[in-house]
């Protein structure tokens, strides 16, 4: 049960992150695609890196 909740939270967080990446106009399309693939491929680690390191710099 707990695993299912964590899995669903991960999906919601990944969708939020991808929408946030494509919302920014400063990034080129190639960087948006690269960031999206990286976040989706690395799951929670990618989300944390994006939120704490990349997002403040955009």
ZADO-629804 format. One record per atom (N, C-alpha, C, O, CB): x, y negated, z negated. Coordinates in steps of 0.2 Angstrom, whole numbers, padded with zeros to 4 digits, always signed. Glycine has a CB too. Layout:
<sites>
XYZ;...
</sites>
This chain:
<sites>
+0004+0006+0000;+0000+0000+0000;+0004-0006+0000;+0003-0011+0004;-0005+0000-0006;+0009-0006-0004;+0014-0012-0005;+0018-0013+0002;+0019-0019+0004;+0019-0012-0011;+0020-0008+0005;+0023-0008+0011;+0019-0011+0017;+0022-0015+0021;+0026-0001+0013;+0013-0009+0017;+0008-0012+0022;+0007-0020+0021;+0007-0023+0026;+0001-0009+0021;+0007-0022+0015;+0006-0029+0013;+0013-0033+0015;+0012-0038+0018;+0005-0030+0006;+0018-0030+0014;+0025-0033+0016;+0025-0033+0024;+0028-0038+0027;+0031-0029+0013;+0023-0028+0027;+0023-0028+0034;+0019-0033+0037;+0021-0036+0042;+0021-0021+0037;+0013-0034+0035;+0008-0039+0037;+0011-0046+0036;+0010-0050+0040;+0001-0038+0034;+0014-0047+0030;+0017-0053+0029;+0022-0055+0033;+0023-0061+0035;+0019-0054+0021;+0026-0050+0035;+0032-0051+0040;+0029-0053+0047;+0032-0057+0050;+0036-0044+0040;+0024-0050+0049;+0021-0051+0055;+0018-0058+0055;+0019-0062+0060;+0015-0046+0057;+0015-0060+0050;+0012-0067+0050;+0018-0072+0050;+0017-0077+0053;+0008-0068+0043;+0023-0071+0046;+0029-0075+0045;+0032-0076+0052;+0034-0081+0054;+0034-0073+0040;+0033-0070+0056;+0036-0070+0062;+0032-0075+0067;+0035-0078+0071;+0037-0063+0065;+0025-0074+0067;+0021-0078+0072;+0022-0085+0070;+0022-0089+0075;+0014-0075+0071;+0022-0087+0064;+0022-0094+0061;+0029-0097+0064;+0029-0102+0066;+0022-0094+0054;+0034-0093+0063;+0041-0095+0065;+0041-0096+0073;+0044-0101+0075;+0046-0090+0063;+0039-0092+0077;+0039-0092+0084;+0035-0098+0086;+0037-0102+0090;+0036-0086+0088;+0029-0100+0083;+0025-0105+0085;+0029-0112+0083;+0028-0117+0086;+0018-0105+0081;+0032-0112+0077;+0036-0117+0075;+0042-0119+0080;+0044-0125+0081;+0039-0116+0068;+0045-0113+0082;+0051-0114+0087;+0048-0118+0093;+0051-0122+0096;+0054-0108+0089;+0042-0115+0096;+0040-0118+0102;+0037-0125+0101;+0035-0128+0106;+0035-0113+0105;+0035-0127+0095;+0032-0134+0094;+0037-0139+0095;+0036-0145+0097;+0030-0134+0087;+0044-0138+0094;+0049-0143+0094;+0051-0145+0101;+0052-0140+0105;+0055-0141+0090;+0051-0151+0103;+0052-0153+0110;+0059-0154+0111;+0062-0155+0117;+0048-0160+0111;+0063-0155+0106;+0071-0156+0106;+0074-0150+0109;+0080-0151+0112;+0074-0158+0100;+0072-0144+0108;+0075-0138+0111;+0074-0137+0118;+0068-0138+0120;+0073-0132+0106;+0079-0134+0121;+0077-0132+0128;+0074-0125+0128;+0074-0122+0123;+0084-0132+0132;+0071-0124+0134;+0067-0117+0134;+0072-0111+0133;+0070-0107+0130;+0064-0117+0141;+0078-0112+0135;+0082-0106+0134;+0084-0105+0127;+0084-0099+0125;+0089-0107+0138;+0085-0110+0123;+0086-0110+0116;+0080-0107+0112;+0081-0104+0107;+0089-0116+0113;+0074-0109+0115;+0068-0107+0111;+0067-0100+0112;+0065-0096+0108;+0062-0111+0114;+0069-0097+0118;+0068-0090+0120;+0073-0086+0116;+0072-0081+0113;+0069-0088+0127;+0080-0089+0115;+0085-0085+0111;+0083-0085+0104;+0084-0080+0101;+0092-0089+0112;+0081-0090+0101;+0079-0091+0094;+0073-0086+0093;+0073-0082+0088;+0077-0098+0092;+0068-0086+0097;+0062-0081+0097;+0064-0074+0096;+0062-0070+0092;+0057-0082+0102;+0069-0072+0101;+0071-0065+0101;+0075-0063+0095;+0074-0058+0092;+0075-0064+0108;+0079-0068+0093;+0083-0067+0087;+0079-0066+0081;+0080-0062+0077;+0088-0072+0086;+0074-0070+0080;+0069-0070+0074;+0065-0063+0074;+0065-0060+0069;+0065-0076+0074;+0063-0062+0080;+0059-0055+0081;+0063-0049+0080;+0060-0044+0077;+0055-0055+0087;+0069-0049+0082;+0073-0044+0082;+0076-0042+0075;+0077-0037+0073;+0079-0044+0087;+0077-0048+0071;+0080-0047+0064;+0076-0047+0059;+0078-0047+0053;+0086-0052+0064;+0069-0048+0060;+0064-0048+0055;+0065-0053+0049;+0066-0059+0051;+0063-0042+0052;+0065-0051+0043;+0066-0056+0037;+0072-0060+0037;+0072-0065+0035;+0065-0052+0031;+0078-0057+0039;+0084-0060+0039;+0084-0066+0044;+0086-0072+0043;+0090-0056+0041;+0081-0065+0050;+0080-0070+0055;+0076-0075+0053;+0077-0081+0054;+0078-0067+0062;+0070-0074+0049;+0066-0079+0047;+0069-0083+0042;+0068-0089+0042;+0060-0075+0044;+0073-0080+0037;+0077-0084+0032;+0082-0089+0035;+0083-0094+0033;+0080-0079+0027;+0086-0086+0040;+0091-0090+0043;+0088-0096+0047;+0090-0101+0047;+0095-0086+0048;+0082-0094+0051;+0079-0100+0054;+0076-0105+0049;+0077-0111+0050;+0073-0097+0058;+0073-0103+0044;+0070-0108+0040;+0075-0112+0036;+0073-0118+0035;+0065-0104+0035;+0080-0109+0033;+0085-0113+0029;+0090-0116+0033;+0093-0121+0030;+0087-0108+0024;+0092-0113+0039;+0098-0116+0042;+0096-0120+0048;+0099-0125+0050;+0103-0110+0043;+0093-0117+0053;+0091-0119+0059;+0086-0125+0059;+0087-0130+0062;+0089-0114+0064;+0080-0123+0055;+0075-0128+0055;+0077-0135+0053;+0074-0140+0056;+0069-0125+0051;+0080-0136+0048;+0082-0143+0046;+0086-0147+0051;+0086-0153+0051;+0086-0142+0039;+0090-0143+0055;+0094-0146+0060;+0091-0148+0066;+0093-0152+0070;+0100-0142+0062;+0084-0146+0067;+0081-0148+0073;+0077-0154+0072;+0074-0157+0077;+0075-0142+0075;
</sites>
